[in-house]
Amino acid sequence: MPKTDKLIESANNAEALGSKITGGGRGGCIISLARNLTNAEMIQKALIKSGAEQTWLQPLSIYAEESDGD
């Protein structure tokens, strides 16, 4: 099984809403959607355990917490 397929399977097993390969296919990148930060952290841990070399969490701007000054 290719590494990206293994990562997608791991993310989906960690309750990702969905996952897919992204980019031109040469970088082995995937995107996974999560319900919330707790779910995102769970997915991130599963990806690292499955051999992901780098991960990061990016909130959607429409759901990002607003600062008290805004």
Secondary structure, DSSP 4 states (H G I P E B T S, - for coil): --HHHHHHHHHHHTT-SEEEEESSSSS-EEEEE-SSHHHHHHHHHHHHHTT-S-------TTTSPPPTT-
